[in-house]
Amino acid sequence: MGDAMEIPGVVFANASATLLARVVGNDGLPLTPAGVTAVRYSVYVLGPGDPFLRTPVAGHQDAALGPGAVLFSTLQNDALWDVDGEGYNFRHAVDVSQQPAFPTPGRHYLVEYRLTPVAGQTVTARFRLWAI
């Protein structure tokens, strides 16, 4: 069993972020667009004194994404990926053209993705980001 973890990062306030991950299903294999029926994401600002207190960010709450827009059929290993030699299968550039996702500097944000596979239980991926 792989360990659950929130992927840490730093973002500019009032800017976009491109989030990368290798997301695997319950079988331990990387998810692919064909193996996922739905992807939804939310951005939350976290409480300054309570990391479990989360408030949704307007315009980024339970938003739908197409599986083919954020997942790859094969692992990608390009200049964006510096974690290991295997690569990533998930990439999302958070759209801030209508609403900022990280509006306040000096705050932590949680970006949570819920991927629904064709078979099996929902897979969750999380990023904990510090806005500067």
Backbone torsions as a table, in degrees:
resi	resn	phi	psi	omega
1	MET	NA	133.1	175.8
2	GLY	-78.1	156.7	179.2
3	ASP	-84.4	139.5	173.5
4	ALA	-78.8	137.5	178.6
5	MET	-153.7	149.3	171.0
6	GLU	-90.6	129.9	-178.1
7	ILE	-80.9	120.6	-178.2
8	PRO	-82.0	156.2	176.5
9	GLY	-172.2	173.3	178.7
10	VAL	-126.5	137.2	178.9
11	VAL	-131.0	159.6	171.2
12	PHE	-83.2	135.8	174.7
13	ALA	-60.4	143.4	179.2
14	ASN	61.3	25.2	177.3
15	ALA	-127.8	170.5	176.7
16	SER	-83.8	173.4	173.7
17	ALA	-145.3	139.5	173.4
18	THR	-102.6	115.5	-174.4
19	LEU	-104.3	130.5	-177.5
20	LEU	-121.5	145.3	175.8
21	ALA	-160.8	160.2	167.4
22	ARG	-105.1	109.2	-175.6
23	VAL	-105.7	125.2	-178.5
24	VAL	-114.3	154.0	177.0
25	GLY	-84.6	-175.4	-179.3
26	ASN	-65.7	-14.9	177.0
27	ASP	-89.6	-1.7	179.3
28	GLY	85.8	-0.7	-179.7
29	LEU	-96.7	148.2	179.2
30	PRO	-59.0	135.8	175.8
31	LEU	-68.6	149.0	177.8
32	THR	-126.5	162.4	177.9
33	PRO	-56.8	-38.0	-179.0
34	ALA	-68.8	-22.4	-177.9
35	GLY	-95.5	4.8	-177.1
36	VAL	-127.1	132.5	-179.1
37	THR	-94.8	-25.1	-177.7
38	ALA	-155.7	147.9	173.5
39	VAL	-133.7	130.6	177.2
40	ARG	-131.9	146.7	177.9
41	TYR	-138.2	156.3	174.8
42	SER	-139.3	148.4	173.0
43	VAL	-114.9	133.1	179.3
44	TYR	-125.7	139.9	167.8
45	VAL	-88.5	134.2	-176.0
46	LEU	-93.2	149.4	-179.3
47	GLY	-62.9	139.1	-176.9
48	PRO	-64.0	-31.9	179.9
49	GLY	-108.8	-5.6	-176.7
50	ASP	-137.7	100.7	-177.1
51	PRO	-66.1	-9.3	178.4
52	PHE	-95.0	-9.9	176.3
53	LEU	-83.7	115.1	-177.6
54	ARG	-128.1	134.5	-179.5
55	THR	-117.6	125.9	-179.4
56	PRO	-61.4	143.8	175.2
57	VAL	-90.6	126.6	-178.1
58	ALA	-53.8	137.5	178.2
59	GLY	83.5	-4.3	-178.5
60	HIS	-134.4	36.9	-178.2
61	GLN	-113.0	119.9	177.6
62	ASP	50.5	45.9	-178.6
63	ALA	-86.6	140.2	-179.5
64	ALA	-85.6	142.4	173.7
65	LEU	-130.4	144.2	175.5
66	GLY	-74.0	135.1	178.6
67	PRO	-53.9	-38.1	179.4
68	GLY	-71.6	-15.2	178.8
69	ALA	-83.5	-19.8	-175.6
70	VAL	-125.5	-13.3	-179.5
71	LEU	-113.8	148.4	176.2
72	PHE	-110.9	152.1	178.4
73	SER	-74.1	-25.6	177.9
74	THR	-131.3	158.3	178.4
75	LEU	-66.5	138.2	179.6
76	GLN	-103.2	133.2	178.5
77	ASN	-133.6	88.9	-176.1
78	ASP	-127.2	-167.8	-176.7
79	ALA	-64.1	-20.7	178.6
80	LEU	-72.6	-25.0	-172.1
81	TRP	-102.8	119.1	178.3
82	ASP	-127.4	19.9	-176.2
83	VAL	-81.9	-45.4	-178.6
84	ASP	-160.2	-174.2	-178.9
85	GLY	-89.2	-3.6	-177.3
86	GLU	-82.5	-48.4	177.5
87	GLY	113.7	-176.4	-177.2
88	TYR	-121.0	156.5	175.5
89	ASN	-123.5	-0.3	-178.6
90	PHE	-127.4	128.8	176.1
91	ARG	-145.1	126.5	177.3
92	HIS	-136.9	122.8	171.4
93	ALA	-93.9	110.7	-176.2
94	VAL	-64.0	123.4	-177.7
95	ASP	-80.0	114.9	179.6
96	VAL	-114.3	18.9	-178.0
97	SER	-69.6	-26.2	179.3
98	GLN	-103.9	-39.0	-177.2
99	GLN	-142.9	135.1	175.2
100	PRO	-66.8	144.4	178.9
101	ALA	-96.4	-25.8	-176.4
102	PHE	-131.3	68.2	-168.5
103	PRO	-74.0	-20.9	-172.2
104	THR	-118.9	118.1	176.0
105	PRO	-68.3	155.5	179.0
106	GLY	78.8	19.1	179.1
107	ARG	-128.6	152.3	172.6
108	HIS	-90.3	142.7	176.7
109	TYR	-124.6	146.1	174.7
110	LEU	-114.4	123.9	173.8
111	VAL	-108.6	118.6	-175.3
112	GLU	-118.0	126.5	177.7
113	TYR	-110.7	137.9	174.9
114	ARG	-120.5	115.1	-178.1
115	LEU	-108.0	124.8	-179.4
116	THR	-100.0	111.4	-179.8
117	PRO	-77.0	162.8	177.1
118	VAL	-58.0	-40.0	177.5
119	ALA	-134.3	140.3	177.7
120	GLY	103.2	-174.0	-174.8
121	GLN	-87.7	160.2	178.8
122	THR	-60.0	140.7	177.5
123	VAL	-107.1	133.3	-179.4
124	THR	-110.9	136.5	172.3
125	ALA	-126.5	135.2	-177.4
126	ARG	-131.0	143.6	174.2
127	PHE	-123.6	130.0	175.0
128	ARG	-108.0	114.3	-171.3
129	LEU	-117.6	140.1	175.8
130	TRP	-102.9	125.2	-179.2
131	ALA	-92.8	131.3	177.4
132	ILE	-116.1	NA	NA
